[in-house]
Amino acid sequence: MQSRPYWLLEERLLKNNLELLEYIKDKTGVKILLALKGYALWQSWDLISKYLDGCCASGLYEAILSWMEGGFKKGRNFNQGLTSFPRRF
């Protein structure tokens, strides 16, 4: 048994939800983004990035992390204090 807090992910259930989101995208034409504030288990981003259109970060470093570690090709950022953004993202 783990003696410290940890994340437990049931990948099968996550994949079922992602397939439902993909179905909704196909039927409606909407784009769906992962909100990093709402989901912080970055170890599963490889799987998620195959289904979603990108991610929404609330800061520069979150955006860079999602691009480098998550494989997300598109991103959105909302940060009132951010004045510049990396050109490659």
PEVENJO-V726391 format. One record per run of one state. SS is the DSSP state (h for helix, s for strand, l for the rest). FROM is the first residue (numbers start at 1). LEN is the number of residues. If there is no record, write none. Layout:
SS_FROM_LEN + SS_FROM_LEN
This chain:
l_1_10 + h_11_18 + l_29_4 + s_33_3 + l_36_6 + h_42_8 + l_50_4 + s_54_4 + l_58_2 + h_60_9 + l_69_6 + s_75_3 + l_78_12
